[in-house]
Amino acid sequence: MFVVNVEGAIRRNEKWLLIHRSEKEEHAGGGLSLVGGKCEIEGNSSDILERTLKREVFEEVGCEITGIKYVNSSSFVTESGINVIDIVFLCQHKSGEPYAKSTDEVDDVVWMTTSEILTHTELPIFLKENIKLAEKLLQDNLHV
C-alpha cells in the first residue's frame, strides 16, 4: 500500500510558492517544500488528486488555485518506512494571500524565483527537479 501525496507548484509573478514545513512534521520537518498533502480514502470518487490539492493548499496556506496541470510523479520511502507516491501539479494562484494558516504543518511561506530555487544550496534535488519540470511545462505552453 502507498500513501498518495499531491503537491502544487504554484506560480505568481514569476515566483514559486514554497512553505517552510513545521518542525513538528514527521517527513522533512523544517525544510522548504511545495504546498500539498495526502489523499484521504473516499471510496468511489472522481478528480481526487485535483480536489485534494485544492483542499490542502487552502488548509495549509489559505489561498485558492486554478489551472491545475500534471507535471510528474515519483515514489519515495519516508524515514519511518512509509511508501509514498508523490504527484506534482503546476498551478496558478487564483485568490487569497498565502500565509502559514495551518501552524501544525507550516511555519512560513516564501516566494522564490526559479533561479533562486535552483541555486539554493540547502534545497533537495527532487524539489529543484520538480521546479525545472514545472518551468519547462510553463514555457512549452507559452509556445503552443
N, C-alpha and C positions, 0 to 999 in steps of 0.2 A: 504494500500500500504506500501511496505517496501523499504528502501534503501538496496541494496545488496553490501556488502563490502567484499573484499578479502584481506588476509594478508599472507605474506610469512615468514615462519620460515626458514631463510637462514643460512646454516651451512658451515663453512670453518675452517679447522684446529682445530677441537674440540670446536669451539666457535660459538655463535649465533650472528647475526647482529641485533642490536636494533637501533632505532632512538630516539633522543630527539625531541619530537614534538615541533613545533614552538608555542610560546605563543599566536600567532595570531589564532591558530586553535580553532574552536568552541568546538569540543569534545576533552577532555583530553589534552588541550593545556599545554605544558611544561613538560609533562610526558614522560616516556620511553615506547616504543611500538615496535611491529613488523612493517615491511615496508608493505604498501598496500594502498588501496583506493577503491572507489566505482565504480561500473559498470555504464557505460553510456548506454542510450537507443540506441539500434542498429537495432530494428525491428527483422526480421528473421536472426538469427546468430548462429554459432556453436563455441564451445570452448570459450565462452565469459568469463568465470571465469579465465581460464588459460591465455588468451590473455590480459585481464585486469590486472592480476597480473604482467605479464612481462612488460606491459606498465608503470604501477605505480612504479615498482621497478626502471626501467630505468629513469623515470621522477624525482623521489624523490632522488635517491642516485647514479644514473649514472652507474649502473652495470647490467650485464645480468645474468639470472638464467636458470637452466635446471633441469631435473629430478623432475618435479612437481608431488607430491602425496598428496592426500586428508588426512588431519589429523582429523578435526572435524568442526562442525558448532554450532552456538549458536545465540541467539537473545538478543537484549537489546534495551532500550529506552534512547535516548540522553537527556541531560539536558533541551533541548528545545522541547522535546516531539516527536522526530522523531523515528519511529520504524526501527530498523536495523537488518538485517540478516548478520551475520559475518561468513565467511568460511576461515579456516586456512589451508594452504598447506605447506608441507615440501618441501624445495628446496635446490639445491646445487648451490653454487656460480660458475658461468661459466667464466666471464671475467669482467674487469674493476675494479678499486679500488674504493669502495664506499666512497662517500663524501656527504656533505649537498648540493646537486645540486639545489633542489627547496627550496630556503630560506624562502618562504612563508609557507612551510609545515614542513621543517626540520631544526633544529638548529645545530645538530651534529649527528655523527654516533659513535656507541660504539660496540665493540666485547666483549661478556661475555660468560664464561663457564656456563654449566647447573647449577653447584653448586653455582656460583656467583649469578645467577638469582634467584634460589630457596631460598637462604639465604638473599637476599636483602630485607630490611625491608620496603622500600617505593614502591615496585612494586605491582601492583594489582594482586589479586588472579587469575583472569582469564588469565593473561599473564603467570604466573607460571604454571597453569594447561595446557595451550597450549604447553609450552616448555616440560613439563613432557610427554604429549601425543606424541609430535614430537620425543622426545628422545626414547620413547618406540617403535615407528614405525621404527626408525633407527635400534635399537637393534634387533627387530624382523626380519627385512630384512637381517641382518648380519647372522642370524641363520637359514635361509631358505635353 
